[in-house]
Amino acid sequence: MTKKILRALAGETQATPPIWMMRQAGRYLPEYRATRAEAGDFLSLCYNSELAAEVTLQPIRRYGFDAAILFADILLLPQALGADLWFVTGEGPRLSTITTQAEFDALKGIDHIHETLNPVYETVRILSRELPEETTLIGFAGAPWTVATYMIAGRGTPDQGPAHALMAENLAVFEQIIDLLTDSTIDYLSAQIEAGAEVVKIFDSWAGSLKGEAFDKYALAPARKITKALKAKYPHVPVIGFPRQAGDNYIGFARATGVDCVAVDDSVSPEWVAKHVQPDGCVQGNLKSSHMVTGGPELVSETRRIVETLKNGPHIFNLGHGITPDADPENVHLMIEAVRAGN
């Protein structure tokens, strides 16, 4: 096994950690902005397999990352299930809301998702042919809780309040949404693997707003079910879990879910991660995205500190969250040089 990411995911400690970056294909790159303009709008870019593959390849050509992550969006799955989805410029996604039994019953079944998502699988097939031999291809989906928060509110919210309210007021509908998303995510990620994804990642961006038993039921349990189902079919394909801002719930997450790697955000220190999370296996993270805007000696020193702190176990270097549109592309080179310095 030669690919550095796969070696880390198999539990190998490497002198220099492999590196990729969340949202590495994105608006901070001029070539991405040009391709998106060619596509017309964001959703058209997601569903144009050739152009989606192109923007996935752009940061690999520019930076030589150890992994490429499929260019798509976590909200393509609810759209495939029958929710209306559109993007408002400067404000983000909007969806038709699902808050009643009637609205839930109007959704399509899992069997119909592939009609909508076939272009995504074609993007994966193109990438599996065109990526450099040493570059790992990562597929992904949103975690059921995070996707549900958008479906229930119709948009992103600061506190996921509408989803918490539905959980309290109509638990039956809420749990039907979670169950549907869990089962359809298994199908969606399976299809990505069949098309050529070598690793899959489950993004639970809003896991941090789930506390206590709710975290166990709606973040941990779905991740365990998805991972177990994928491992039964594709035992060789590693799974990365990212329960963002989980805090103490990062501890034991790998053991409880079966994921091969836990991605951690920057609300926890690398020292804490080394002590509490890395003993269970591979960790991914966790440089603050703001360093990609400010750059300078602080970017270099913080990058080196993370590498040094996590060097005694399997580690994939990444940001604690996605790179932002105002980041300087030159700072990405600086970060990569700092990770790979001296090795």
C-alpha positions as CSV (number, residue, x, y, z in Angstrom):
1,M,0.0,0.0,0.0
2,T,1.8,3.1,-1.2
3,K,-0.7,6.0,-0.9
4,K,0.1,8.0,2.1
5,I,-3.5,8.7,3.1
6,L,-4.4,5.0,3.0
7,R,-1.3,4.2,5.1
8,A,-2.4,6.7,7.7
9,L,-6.0,5.4,7.7
10,A,-4.6,1.8,8.2
11,G,-3.0,3.1,11.4
12,E,0.6,3.8,10.2
13,T,2.6,6.6,11.9
14,Q,4.5,8.4,9.2
15,A,7.5,10.8,9.5
16,T,5.6,13.3,7.4
17,P,1.8,13.3,7.6
18,P,-0.2,13.2,4.4
19,I,-2.1,16.4,3.7
20,W,-5.3,17.6,2.0
21,M,-7.6,20.4,2.8
22,M,-11.4,20.7,3.3
23,R,-12.9,22.8,0.5
24,Q,-9.6,22.7,-1.3
25,A,-11.6,23.1,-4.5
26,G,-13.2,26.4,-3.9
27,R,-13.7,30.1,-4.3
28,Y,-10.2,31.1,-3.0
29,L,-8.8,29.8,-6.3
30,P,-9.0,31.9,-9.5
31,E,-9.2,28.8,-11.7
32,Y,-12.2,27.6,-9.6
33,R,-14.0,30.9,-10.1
34,A,-13.4,30.7,-13.8
35,T,-14.8,27.2,-14.1
36,R,-17.8,28.1,-11.9
37,A,-18.6,31.0,-14.2
38,E,-18.4,28.6,-17.1
39,A,-20.9,26.3,-15.4
40,G,-23.3,29.2,-14.8
41,D,-24.2,28.5,-11.2
42,F,-23.2,26.3,-8.2
43,L,-25.7,23.5,-8.8
44,S,-25.0,23.4,-12.5
45,L,-21.3,22.9,-11.6
46,C,-22.1,20.1,-9.2
47,Y,-24.1,18.2,-11.8
48,N,-21.7,18.8,-14.7
49,S,-19.4,15.8,-14.3
50,E,-16.6,17.1,-16.5
51,L,-16.5,20.5,-14.8
52,A,-16.9,19.0,-11.3
53,A,-14.0,16.8,-12.0
54,E,-12.0,19.7,-13.3
55,V,-12.4,21.8,-10.2
56,T,-11.6,18.7,-8.1
57,L,-8.3,18.3,-10.0
58,Q,-7.3,22.0,-9.9
59,P,-5.9,22.1,-6.4
60,I,-4.1,18.7,-7.0
61,R,-2.3,20.3,-10.0
62,R,-1.5,23.5,-8.1
63,Y,-0.5,22.0,-4.8
64,G,0.1,18.3,-5.1
65,F,-2.2,17.3,-2.1
66,D,-2.1,13.7,-1.1
67,A,-5.9,13.4,-1.6
68,A,-8.6,14.9,-3.8
69,I,-12.1,15.1,-2.4
70,L,-15.0,14.8,-4.8
71,F,-16.6,18.2,-5.7
72,A,-20.3,18.0,-4.7
73,D,-22.5,19.3,-1.9
74,I,-24.1,17.6,1.1
75,L,-27.5,18.9,0.0
76,L,-27.6,17.0,-3.3
77,L,-28.9,14.0,-1.4
78,P,-32.1,15.8,0.0
79,Q,-32.7,17.1,-3.5
80,A,-32.4,13.6,-4.9
81,L,-35.0,12.6,-2.2
82,G,-37.4,15.2,-3.6
83,A,-36.7,18.4,-1.7
84,D,-36.5,21.6,-3.7
85,L,-33.0,23.0,-3.5
86,W,-31.7,26.4,-4.7
87,F,-28.8,28.7,-3.8
88,V,-29.2,32.4,-3.1
89,T,-26.1,34.3,-4.1
90,G,-24.2,35.6,-1.0
91,E,-26.6,33.8,1.3
92,G,-26.2,30.1,0.7
93,P,-28.7,27.2,0.2
94,R,-32.4,27.2,0.5
95,L,-34.6,24.1,0.6
96,S,-38.3,23.3,0.8
97,T,-39.0,22.4,4.5
98,I,-39.9,19.0,5.8
99,T,-41.6,19.4,9.2
100,T,-44.9,17.4,8.9
101,Q,-45.8,13.8,8.2
102,A,-47.4,14.9,4.9
103,E,-44.3,16.7,3.8
104,F,-42.2,13.7,4.7
105,D,-44.6,11.3,2.9
106,A,-44.2,13.4,-0.2
107,L,-40.5,12.6,-0.5
108,K,-39.2,10.0,-2.9
109,G,-38.0,6.7,-1.8
110,I,-34.3,5.7,-1.6
111,D,-34.6,3.8,-4.9
112,H,-35.0,7.0,-6.8
113,I,-31.9,8.9,-5.6
114,H,-29.6,7.6,-8.2
115,E,-31.6,9.2,-11.0
116,T,-30.5,12.6,-9.7
117,L,-27.1,11.6,-8.4
118,N,-25.7,9.7,-11.4
119,P,-23.7,12.8,-12.6
120,V,-21.9,12.7,-9.2
121,Y,-20.9,9.1,-9.7
122,E,-19.7,10.0,-13.2
123,T,-17.5,12.7,-11.7
124,V,-16.0,10.0,-9.4
125,R,-15.4,7.7,-12.4
126,I,-13.6,10.6,-14.3
127,L,-11.5,11.4,-11.3
128,S,-10.5,7.7,-10.7
129,R,-9.1,7.7,-14.2
130,E,-7.4,11.2,-14.2
131,L,-6.0,11.6,-10.7
132,P,-2.2,11.0,-10.3
133,E,-1.5,7.5,-9.2
134,E,-0.3,8.6,-5.7
135,T,-3.4,10.7,-5.0
136,T,-6.2,9.2,-2.9
137,L,-9.8,9.9,-4.0
138,I,-12.2,10.7,-1.2
139,G,-16.0,10.6,-1.6
140,F,-18.3,12.1,1.0
141,A,-21.8,12.8,2.3
142,G,-23.3,14.9,5.0
143,A,-24.2,13.1,8.2
144,P,-28.0,12.5,8.8
145,W,-28.3,15.1,11.6
146,T,-26.5,17.9,9.7
147,V,-28.5,17.3,6.5
148,A,-31.7,17.0,8.5
149,T,-31.1,20.5,10.0
150,Y,-31.2,22.0,6.6
151,M,-34.2,20.0,5.5
152,I,-36.2,21.0,8.6
153,A,-35.2,24.7,8.6
154,G,-35.0,25.2,4.8
155,R,-31.6,26.8,5.3
156,G,-28.5,26.9,7.5
157,T,-29.2,28.3,11.0
158,P,-26.8,29.5,13.7
159,D,-28.1,27.1,16.4
160,Q,-30.0,24.4,14.4
161,G,-33.1,25.6,16.4
162,P,-35.8,24.4,14.0
163,A,-34.4,20.8,14.1
164,H,-34.2,20.8,17.9
165,A,-37.7,22.1,18.0
166,L,-39.0,19.4,15.7
167,M,-37.2,16.8,17.8
168,A,-39.1,18.1,20.8
169,E,-42.5,18.6,19.2
170,N,-42.8,15.8,16.6
171,L,-40.2,13.2,17.4
172,A,-41.8,10.6,15.1
173,V,-41.3,12.8,12.0
174,F,-37.9,13.9,13.1
175,E,-36.7,10.3,13.5
176,Q,-38.2,9.3,10.2
177,I,-36.1,12.0,8.5
178,I,-33.0,10.7,10.3
179,D,-33.7,7.1,9.4
180,L,-34.4,8.0,5.7
181,L,-31.2,10.0,5.5
182,T,-29.1,7.2,7.2
183,D,-30.3,4.6,4.8
184,S,-30.0,6.8,1.7
185,T,-26.5,7.9,2.8
186,I,-25.5,4.2,2.8
187,D,-26.7,3.9,-0.7
188,Y,-25.2,7.1,-1.9
189,L,-21.7,6.4,-0.4
190,S,-21.9,2.8,-1.7
191,A,-22.5,4.1,-5.2
192,Q,-19.5,6.5,-4.8
193,I,-17.3,3.6,-3.8
194,E,-18.5,1.5,-6.7
195,A,-17.6,4.4,-9.0
196,G,-14.0,4.6,-7.6
197,A,-13.9,6.4,-4.3
198,E,-11.1,4.9,-2.2
199,V,-12.1,6.6,1.1
200,V,-15.4,8.2,2.3
201,K,-16.0,10.9,4.8
202,I,-19.1,11.7,6.8
203,F,-19.4,15.4,7.5
204,D,-21.4,16.1,10.7
205,S,-20.9,19.9,10.6
206,W,-23.5,20.6,13.3
207,A,-22.8,17.7,15.6
208,G,-21.7,20.2,18.3
209,S,-25.3,21.3,19.0
210,L,-26.3,17.8,20.0
211,K,-25.7,17.1,23.7
212,G,-25.9,14.1,25.9
213,E,-28.2,11.3,24.8
214,A,-29.2,13.3,21.7
215,F,-25.5,13.1,20.5
216,D,-25.5,9.4,21.0
217,K,-28.8,8.9,19.2
218,Y,-28.5,11.3,16.3
219,A,-24.8,11.7,15.6
220,L,-23.1,8.6,16.9
221,A,-25.7,5.9,16.1
222,P,-26.3,7.0,12.5
223,A,-22.5,7.2,11.9
224,R,-22.2,3.7,13.4
225,K,-25.0,2.3,11.2
226,I,-23.5,3.9,8.0
227,T,-20.0,2.7,8.8
228,K,-21.1,-0.8,9.7
229,A,-23.1,-1.2,6.4
230,L,-20.2,0.1,4.3
231,K,-17.7,-2.1,6.0
232,A,-19.9,-5.1,5.4
233,K,-19.8,-4.4,1.7
234,Y,-16.5,-2.8,1.3
235,P,-14.2,-3.9,4.1
236,H,-11.1,-2.3,2.4
237,V,-12.6,1.2,2.2
238,P,-11.7,3.4,5.1
239,V,-14.3,5.8,6.6
240,I,-13.5,9.2,8.2
241,G,-16.0,10.7,10.6
242,F,-16.2,14.4,11.4
243,P,-18.5,15.3,14.3
244,R,-17.5,18.9,14.2
245,Q,-17.3,20.7,17.6
246,A,-18.1,17.5,19.4
247,G,-15.8,18.4,22.3
248,D,-15.6,15.6,24.8
249,N,-17.7,13.5,22.4
250,Y,-14.7,13.1,20.2
251,I,-13.4,10.8,22.9
252,G,-14.3,7.2,22.0
253,F,-16.0,8.2,18.8
254,A,-13.9,5.9,16.6
255,R,-14.5,2.9,18.9
256,A,-18.2,3.6,19.1
257,T,-18.8,4.0,15.4
258,G,-16.1,1.9,13.7
259,V,-14.7,4.8,11.7
260,D,-11.0,4.5,10.7
261,C,-10.2,8.2,11.4
262,V,-11.7,11.0,13.4
263,A,-11.4,14.5,11.9
264,V,-11.2,17.2,14.6
265,D,-12.0,20.9,14.4
266,D,-9.9,23.7,15.8
267,S,-12.0,24.1,19.0
268,V,-9.8,21.4,20.6
269,S,-6.0,21.6,20.9
270,P,-3.6,19.2,19.2
271,E,-2.3,18.3,22.6
272,W,-5.8,17.3,23.8
273,V,-6.3,15.3,20.6
274,A,-3.0,13.5,21.1
275,K,-4.0,12.5,24.6
276,H,-7.7,11.7,24.2
277,V,-8.5,10.8,20.5
278,Q,-5.3,9.6,18.8
279,P,-4.8,6.6,21.0
280,D,-7.9,5.1,19.3
281,G,-6.3,5.5,15.8
282,C,-5.9,8.0,13.0
283,V,-6.8,11.6,13.5
284,Q,-7.2,14.4,10.9
285,G,-6.8,18.1,11.5
286,N,-6.7,20.7,12.7
287,L,-5.2,24.1,11.7
288,K,-7.5,27.1,12.1
289,S,-8.8,28.2,8.7
290,S,-8.1,31.8,9.6
291,H,-4.3,31.1,9.2
292,M,-4.9,30.7,5.5
293,V,-6.0,34.3,5.4
294,T,-3.4,35.8,7.6
295,G,-0.4,33.6,6.7
296,G,3.0,34.7,7.9
297,P,5.2,33.1,10.7
298,E,2.1,32.2,12.8
299,L,0.8,30.0,10.0
300,V,4.2,28.2,9.8
301,S,4.7,27.9,13.6
302,E,1.1,26.6,14.2
303,T,1.4,24.1,11.4
304,R,4.6,22.8,12.7
305,R,3.2,22.6,16.3
306,I,0.3,20.4,15.1
307,V,2.6,18.1,13.1
308,E,5.0,17.8,16.0
309,T,2.3,17.2,18.6
310,L,0.6,14.5,16.6
311,K,3.7,12.8,15.2
312,N,3.5,9.8,17.6
313,G,0.4,8.3,16.0
314,P,-1.4,8.1,12.6
315,H,-2.2,11.7,11.5
316,I,-3.6,13.3,8.3
317,F,-2.9,17.0,8.3
318,N,-5.9,19.2,7.4
319,L,-7.7,22.3,8.5
320,G,-10.2,22.3,11.4
321,H,-12.9,23.5,9.0
322,G,-13.0,24.4,5.3
323,I,-10.7,27.0,3.7
324,T,-12.6,30.3,3.3
325,P,-13.1,32.3,0.1
326,D,-10.9,35.1,1.4
327,A,-7.8,32.8,1.8
328,D,-4.6,33.6,0.0
329,P,-3.6,30.7,-2.4
330,E,0.0,31.4,-1.6
331,N,-0.6,30.6,2.1
332,V,-1.6,27.1,1.1
333,H,1.9,26.6,-0.4
334,L,3.4,28.0,2.9
335,M,1.4,25.5,4.9
336,I,2.4,22.5,2.7
337,E,6.0,23.5,2.9
338,A,5.7,23.7,6.8
339,V,4.1,20.3,7.0
340,R,6.8,18.7,4.7
341,A,9.8,20.7,6.0
342,G,12.9,18.6,6.8
343,N,11.4,15.3,5.6
